[in-house]
Amino acid sequence: MKQDQPRPTPRAGIMDIEAYVPGKSTAPAGVTKVYKLSSNENPLGPSPKAIEAARDVAAKLDVYPDGTARRLREAIAEAHGLNPANIICSNGSDEILGLLAQTYLAPGDEAVFTEHAFMVYKIYIQAAGARPVAVKETEERADVDAILAAVTPATRIVFLANPNNPTGTYLPFSEVRRLHAGLPKNVLLVLDAAYAEYVRRNDYEAGIELAGSADNVVMTRTFSKLGLGGARIGWMYGPAHIVDAINRVRGPFNVNATAIEAGIASIRDRAHIERSALHNETWLAWLSEQMIGLGLRVTPSVGNFLLIHFPDDKKHSAAAADDYLSQRGYILRRVTGYGFPNALRMSVGTEEANRGVVEALTTFLKS
């Protein structure tokens, strides 16, 4: 051990990690009204019942929450027909993804994900000292054959975002099953279904059945897209032996009391969830049609956002469009870090926001 270092230093590899940069939330100075369309939040906001439940907790903030989040797990289980013993709740689904990497990866191991997948996969893999393996996609969609070809004896985890962010593309469940069938039994398949509530395709499944029947599959979900992004609630469903392992390393009170009560009220408000999905279904289709009508390419999306590709000329590039929209209060997401230097990701917003972006882009593209 070296004794002559002037200060504590991170272990090897930590400073090689590129920190996650969230979507911006502010407009330039002087812009009075801001439409934040950069973080895939629910434009309808949280369930009114969740707001009421959160307020009721305020007088009890001196008391620690239930460390097992039992009532929240039971509410999730009730909504999805699951055994609450096979559910873990977390401080956002990001925490679960990190705990899975921490628990099942070690230096020398590998973990696989697709090239345009959620950036935190790579961060958590590197934080565990393992090697991230990014696999090429086909037409901006996960390619099962390419993923299987990337699996080696060192592979311990395959992360699959389904639907994927920022592309919005998905794999039908027949392809997910084919992927699982091709994996060695000691490789953990993590199905990240953060946007499952918004998918309206008959060939899609979030992964509940597979996670409930296989020893090497878990499904992660979030409350963020239902309107509780600020409460930070995620959850995982999987086999008992994985739940047991994660419970040994997670924080003792990793879900706060306000989040627990808001989450219970939110998942039981099925009318709000359905309103959110219907709003998204209507405006996602409208926005896609409008963007294509403007001559822009749009990656077909089943999430609550769409990826918009801009012309190669500098005058009408994604960077120029982002500046133009920001000056008018419309905050979209640059996705250069995801491998799309000339695209913007737009969350489906309110009617006012959606129409405003289309109107602004119409003027921008004609300039």
N, C-alpha and C positions, 0 to 999 in steps of 0.2 A: 504494500500500500504506500502510495506517495504521501509524504508528509509536508512537502515544500510548496504545495499549491496555495496561491494567495486567497482563494475563495472556494466555496463548494462548486462543483461542476456537475452537470447532468451526465448520466451514463452515456456511453457511446451510442450514437444514432438519434438521440432525442433532438438535437439541434439541426438534424437533417430533415425533420418533419416540417412541412409547410402548414402553418396555422390555418384553420378554417376561417374564412372571411364571409360573414353573412351578407344577405342582400341589404343594400342601403335603405334607410327609412326616412331620410330628410331631403328636402328640395333646396335649391340655391336660395340665398338671401333675397328677400323681396317677394317670394312666391307665397301667397296667402292661404291657398287651399291645396292640400296634399292628398293624393290618392296613392296609397302604398299598395303596389301590386308586385312586390318583389319577394314575398316570403310564403306564398301559397296559403294565406290565411283565409278563414271563412268570411266572405263579405256580409253575411247575415249576422255575424257576431256570435257570442255564446248563447246557449239556451237561457231564456229568462229564469227558468227554474234553477239553473246552475248559478246564476248571479245571486239569486235569493239565498241559496244554500251556502254560498261563499260568505255572504254578509252575516249569516247566523253564526259563523265560526269566530267572528271577530272578538267576541267577549270571552273566548276560551283559548286565546293564543298562548297562554302561559302553560298549557297542558301539552305534553308530548303526544303525537298521533300514535295510533296503533301501528306498531312496527311491522306487522304483516299485511297491513291494508286489507284486512279480512272482508269488511263490508264492501269495499270497492271491488275486490276479486269476486265476491258473490254476485254483485250487480253485473259485472262483465260476463260471468258464467251464465247468469239468468238470460242475458240478452242473446248469447250465442250458443246456448245449449252445451256448456262445457262443465268439466269438473273444476271447481275453484282451487283444488289442491295442485292442479297442473298449471296454474297461472302465477306469474310474478309481476308485480307492478313496480314502476320505476319513475325516476325523474326525467321524463321524456323517453322515447324509445332509443334515443342516442345512448343513454346510460346502459341500457340492456346490451346494445351492440358492443359497447366498450367492455362490459363485464364478460361477454362471451369470448371476446378476443383475449382478455386478460386470463381467463380460465382455461382456454383450450389451445392457446398458442404459446410457444416458447422459442427462444433463439434457435435458428436453424430450420424452423417450420416455415411453411408457405400457406398463404390464403389467397383465394382467387375471387376476382370480381370483374365486371365488364368495364370497358374503357370510359364510358360516359356515366358511370354509376355515382351514387352519393359519395361525396369526397371523404366523409368521416370513416368509411371502411379502411381506406389506405392509412389514415391517421392512426386508427386504433391498432391496425396490424403492425405498423412501425413502432408504436408505443410499447407493444408487447415484445419487441425485438425480433419479430418474424419478417419474412420477405413478402411484400405485396406483389401479386401477379395480375396485371391488367390484361384482359382478353378483348380482342377486337370484336366489335358488333357488326351485324349485317343490316344495312339500311336503318341504322340507329335503333336496332333492337337486339336484345341478347340472343346469342347464337349457341344453342345447346351443344352442338358438335365441337365448336371452338372451345367452350368451357371444359368439356370432357377431355379434349386433347391437351389442355393445359394442366390437368391433374397429374401429379407425380407422387412417388412414395413419400415426399415431404409435405404434401398437402394435408392440412387439418381442417380447414373451413372453406366453404364456398358461400359467398354472400350474393344473393339475388334480390334486387329491388324489383318488385312486380306489383303495380306498375313502377317504371323507373322514373327517377327525377334526375335531370331536367327534361328528358325527351318525352315523357308521357306514354311511351310505348309499353306493351305488355306481352307476356307469353301466355298462350292458352294453357289450361291446366294439363292437357295431354302432353305438352312439351315439358312442363315442370316435372311430371311423373317420369318422363323419359330421362330427364336429367338425373333425378334421384336414383332411378334404376341403374344408371351407369356409374354411380359413385361407389367407391369402396365403403364398406360398412363403418370404418373408423373416421370417415370424413363427415363433418357436421354441415348440413345444408341449412342456411339461415334465410328464411323467406321474409323479406322486409315488405310488409303490405300496408305501408303508411297511408296509401291513398285508396284502400279497398272500398271504402264507403261510396266512392264516386264512380266506380266502374259499373257500366251498364251493358255488359257483354255476356251472352249465354255461355261462352266457353271459358269464362274466367272463374277461378276460385282463389280465395285468399290464402289457403293452405291449412285450414283447420283440420280437415280430414287426414291429410298426410302427416301433420304434426302430431295428431292423436293416435296414429297407428304405427309410426316408424320410430325406431330408437335413435335415429340420427338426423331428425328434422325438428326445427323450431320455427314458429311464426311470431314476428314482432308487429305490433300495432301502436297507434298513437291516438290521443284525443285532440291533438293540435289542429287537425283539419276539420274537426267538428266545432271549432270555435274556442278551444281552450289552450291555444298556443302559449299564453302567458302563465298558465297554471303548471305547465310541464308535466304531463302525465303520459306515460307509455306503459305497455305491457307485453308480456311474452307468454305464449302457450306452447307447451312441449312435454316430452316424457319426464317421468318423475325423477330419473337419475340426473337429468340436466337441471331441473328445477332445484334439486337438492344441492348440486354443486354451486349454482349461482347464488343461492341463499347463504352459502358459507362465506362469500366474498363481498356481497353488497353491503352498503351502509345500513345501520340498524334502523334508522328512521328516514329512508331515502325518499319517501313520498310525504309531503307536508299535509297538515290537517285541512287546510283550505282546499288543496287539490283533491283530496279524498272526497270531501263532501260535494264539491262542484262536479267531480267526475261521476259520482253516483247519480246525481240529479240529471246530468247531461245524457248519460247512456240510457236512462229510463225515459227520456223525452224523445220518443220515436218520431213524433210529429215534426220536431225541429230538425232531426236528422234527415227526414224525408224531404222537408222543404229545402234544406241545403243541397241535397242531391238533385232535386228537380230544378232549382235555380241554376245549378252548374250545368246540368244537361242542356238546358235551353241556351244559355249564353256561351258555353263552349262551342256548340255548333255554329251559333251566329258569328262569333269572333273568328272562327276558322274560315267560314265562308267569306267574311269581309276582308280578311287579310289576303286570302287567295285572290279575291277580286281586285286587290290593289297590286297584284303582281308579285306578292311575296310568297315564298315557300313556307309551309307550316308542317312540322312533323305531326302526324296523326296522334292525338293524345286521348287517353281515357281518364286522366287525372283532373285536377281542378286548376290547370294551367296549360299553356301551350308554348311551344318553342318556335319562334319566328325568325326566319333566316332572311338577311338583307342582301342587296346587290353588292358586287365586289367593288364598285366605284367608291372612292373615298367620300364623295359628297353625300351619298346615301347609305353609308355603312351603318353597322349596328352602333358603333361609337357615336357617330353623328346623330343617329336617331335617338340614342339615349340622352345626349345633351339637349336635343330639341324638346323631347318629352319632359325631361326634368325641369326645364325652364318654365314649363306650363303646369307643373305639379304632378305629373304622372311618373311614378317611380317604378321602373321595371328592373329586371335582374340581368346584369352582364354575366355571361357564362363562359368567359375565356378559360377559366380554370378547369372547366369541365370538357374542354376540347372543342369549344364552339366560339372562336374569336369573332365571328361575324353574325352572331345571333343574340336575341334577347328572349328571356323567358318572362311571360306575362301571366300573372295569376288572374283567374276569372274574378272580376270585381262586381260592384254594384252596377245597375243599368247605367247610371250617370257616368261612372268611371269607364265602363266598356265603350259606350258611345263616344266619350270624350277622347279616348286613345285612338279610335278609328278615325275620328274627324281630324285629330292632330296629325296622324300619319298620312292621311290623304293630302293635307296641305304640304307636309314635309316632302313627300315623294314627288310632288309637282314643282317644288322649288328649284 
